[in-house]
Amino acid sequence: MSHGAWVDARNCDRRVLRDMLGSFMTGVTVVAARNDEGRPSALTANSFTSVSLDPPLILVCLAKSSTSLGVFSRAERFSVNILGGWQRDLSAAFASRSPAKDAALETLTQGSPPTVDGSLATIACTQHQVVDAGDHIILIGGVTAFTSKAGEPLGFFRGAYFDFGPAASGDQVLWPIAASRGAAAPENAAG
């Protein structure tokens, strides 16, 4: 199978570049922290990866256009919550700027950092480093604790959510399945 015509990434329409990057299937996370007044802030992110096992480090990329960028740039502690297939609506809520996001913020745990109860996995971090990277920042976290459970992950590919199995995690269905297209995409989503 041959490639199509090469496109100059420096001079193409940004949507064309974003569509191509959406060819990489990702998981979906919700990153959460508390602001200076102690109120929770959270957003959906799909640019997440492990960085190091020794010491344990992870990273998430956050768009500089995010209204909560300042919270995450200053947060001493934050969580990365890896979402399961049963959490599509929750992902869409945290990716939006609608009343659904306000309602979703109310569901975060009271701890520091706040977390998304019922996620496939949750990682508690301390801020290790913030790196300026074009129109994003790279937030590197030192992993201090984590939890995980059985279930199928929520994925994102070419602008749409997908999952690998049933909507339930074996526990209760926390957020019913929503339509894939038309829902708000993760804030820093490539697709």
C-alpha positions as CSV (number, residue, x, y, z in Angstrom):
1,M,0.0,0.0,0.0
2,S,1.5,3.3,-1.0
3,H,1.1,6.7,0.6
4,G,-0.9,9.5,-0.9
5,A,0.7,12.8,-2.0
6,W,3.0,14.4,0.6
7,V,1.6,17.5,2.3
8,D,3.8,20.3,3.5
9,A,2.9,20.4,7.2
10,R,4.2,23.9,7.7
11,N,2.0,25.4,5.0
12,C,-1.2,23.3,5.0
13,D,-4.6,24.1,6.5
14,R,-4.4,23.2,10.2
15,R,-7.6,21.0,9.9
16,V,-5.8,18.8,7.3
17,L,-2.9,18.3,9.8
18,R,-5.3,17.7,12.6
19,D,-7.3,15.1,10.6
20,M,-4.0,13.3,9.7
21,L,-3.0,13.2,13.4
22,G,-6.4,11.8,14.2
23,S,-5.3,8.6,12.4
24,F,-3.4,7.7,15.6
25,M,-5.9,5.9,17.9
26,T,-5.6,7.2,21.5
27,G,-7.2,6.6,24.8
28,V,-9.2,9.3,26.6
29,T,-8.3,10.8,30.0
30,V,-9.7,13.5,32.3
31,V,-7.0,15.6,34.0
32,A,-8.2,17.2,37.3
33,A,-6.7,19.6,39.8
34,R,-7.7,22.3,42.3
35,N,-7.3,26.0,41.6
36,D,-5.8,28.5,44.1
37,E,-9.2,28.7,45.9
38,G,-9.5,24.9,46.2
39,R,-12.2,24.5,43.5
40,P,-11.9,21.6,41.1
41,S,-10.9,22.1,37.5
42,A,-10.9,19.3,34.9
43,L,-10.6,18.8,31.2
44,T,-10.6,15.9,28.7
45,A,-7.2,15.1,27.2
46,N,-6.1,12.4,24.8
47,S,-2.4,13.4,24.6
48,F,-1.2,11.2,27.5
49,T,1.8,8.8,27.8
50,S,4.1,7.2,30.3
51,V,7.5,8.9,30.3
52,S,9.6,6.9,32.8
53,L,9.3,4.0,35.2
54,D,12.3,5.0,37.4
55,P,11.3,7.5,38.6
56,P,7.6,7.0,37.7
57,L,6.7,9.9,35.3
58,I,3.8,10.6,33.0
59,L,2.9,13.5,30.7
60,V,-0.2,15.1,29.3
61,C,-0.3,17.8,26.6
62,L,-2.7,20.7,27.3
63,A,-3.8,23.3,24.8
64,K,-2.7,26.9,25.6
65,S,-6.2,27.9,24.6
66,S,-7.7,26.0,27.5
67,T,-9.6,28.2,30.0
68,S,-8.1,26.2,32.9
69,L,-4.4,26.2,31.6
70,G,-3.4,28.5,34.5
71,V,-4.8,26.0,37.1
72,F,-2.8,23.1,35.7
73,S,0.4,25.2,35.1
74,R,0.4,26.1,38.9
75,A,-1.1,23.0,40.4
76,E,1.2,21.1,42.8
77,R,-1.0,18.0,42.5
78,F,-3.2,16.7,39.7
79,S,-4.8,13.5,38.6
80,V,-5.0,11.7,35.3
81,N,-8.1,9.5,35.0
82,I,-8.1,7.0,32.2
83,L,-11.7,6.6,31.1
84,G,-13.6,3.4,30.4
85,G,-16.0,2.8,27.5
86,W,-18.9,3.5,29.9
87,Q,-17.7,7.1,30.4
88,R,-18.2,8.7,27.0
89,D,-20.7,11.3,28.2
90,L,-18.4,12.2,31.1
91,S,-15.5,12.7,28.6
92,A,-17.7,14.9,26.4
93,A,-18.9,17.0,29.4
94,F,-15.3,17.7,30.5
95,A,-14.4,18.6,26.9
96,S,-17.2,21.2,26.7
97,R,-17.8,24.6,28.1
98,S,-21.5,23.9,28.7
99,P,-23.6,23.4,31.9
100,A,-22.8,19.7,31.5
101,K,-19.2,20.5,32.5
102,D,-20.4,22.2,35.7
103,A,-22.4,19.2,36.6
104,A,-19.5,16.9,35.8
105,L,-17.2,18.9,38.1
106,E,-19.6,18.2,40.9
107,T,-19.0,14.5,40.5
108,L,-15.2,14.8,41.2
109,T,-14.0,13.4,44.5
110,Q,-13.2,15.8,47.3
111,G,-9.6,14.8,47.8
112,S,-6.4,16.5,46.6
113,P,-6.1,16.0,43.7
114,P,-9.7,15.5,42.7
115,T,-10.4,12.3,40.8
116,V,-13.0,10.8,38.6
117,D,-14.6,8.0,40.6
118,G,-15.2,4.8,38.6
119,S,-12.4,5.4,36.0
120,L,-10.6,2.5,34.5
121,A,-7.4,3.8,36.1
122,T,-6.5,6.9,38.1
123,I,-3.0,8.3,38.6
124,A,-2.2,10.8,41.3
125,C,0.7,13.1,40.5
126,T,2.8,15.9,41.7
127,Q,4.0,18.5,39.2
128,H,7.5,17.5,38.0
129,Q,7.9,20.0,35.1
130,V,5.9,22.2,32.7
131,V,7.4,22.5,29.2
132,D,6.4,25.1,26.6
133,A,5.6,23.3,23.3
134,G,4.1,25.4,20.5
135,D,0.4,25.9,21.1
136,H,0.4,23.4,24.0
137,I,2.2,22.8,27.2
138,I,3.6,19.5,28.3
139,L,2.7,18.8,31.9
140,I,5.0,16.2,33.3
141,G,3.8,14.5,36.5
142,G,5.6,12.5,39.1
143,V,3.4,9.5,39.9
144,T,2.7,9.2,43.6
145,A,-0.1,6.7,43.7
146,F,-2.4,4.9,41.3
147,T,-5.4,2.6,41.1
148,S,-6.9,0.5,38.3
149,K,-9.7,-2.0,37.7
150,A,-10.9,-4.4,35.0
151,G,-12.8,-3.0,32.1
152,E,-12.6,-1.8,28.5
153,P,-11.0,1.5,27.6
154,L,-12.6,4.5,25.9
155,G,-10.9,5.4,22.6
156,F,-10.7,8.2,20.2
157,F,-9.9,7.8,16.5
158,R,-10.5,10.2,13.6
159,G,-12.7,12.6,15.5
160,A,-15.0,10.0,17.1
161,Y,-15.2,8.0,20.3
162,F,-15.2,4.3,20.3
163,D,-14.9,1.5,22.8
164,F,-13.8,-2.1,22.8
165,G,-16.7,-3.7,24.6
166,P,-19.9,-3.3,26.6
167,A,-20.8,0.0,28.2
168,A,-20.6,-1.4,31.8
169,S,-17.4,-1.9,33.7
170,G,-18.7,-4.8,35.8
171,D,-19.9,-2.2,38.2
172,Q,-22.7,0.2,37.5
173,V,-23.0,2.1,34.3
174,L,-21.8,5.5,35.4
175,W,-22.5,7.5,32.2
176,P,-24.6,6.0,29.5
177,I,-23.2,5.7,26.0
178,A,-23.6,8.9,23.9
179,A,-23.5,9.3,20.1
180,S,-19.9,9.2,18.9
181,R,-19.9,12.1,16.4
182,G,-21.2,15.5,17.3
183,A,-20.2,15.2,21.0
184,A,-17.4,17.6,22.1
185,A,-14.0,16.2,21.3
186,P,-11.1,16.1,23.8
187,E,-9.7,19.6,24.2
188,N,-6.3,18.7,22.8
189,A,-7.6,16.0,20.5
190,A,-5.7,15.5,17.3
191,G,-8.8,14.2,15.5
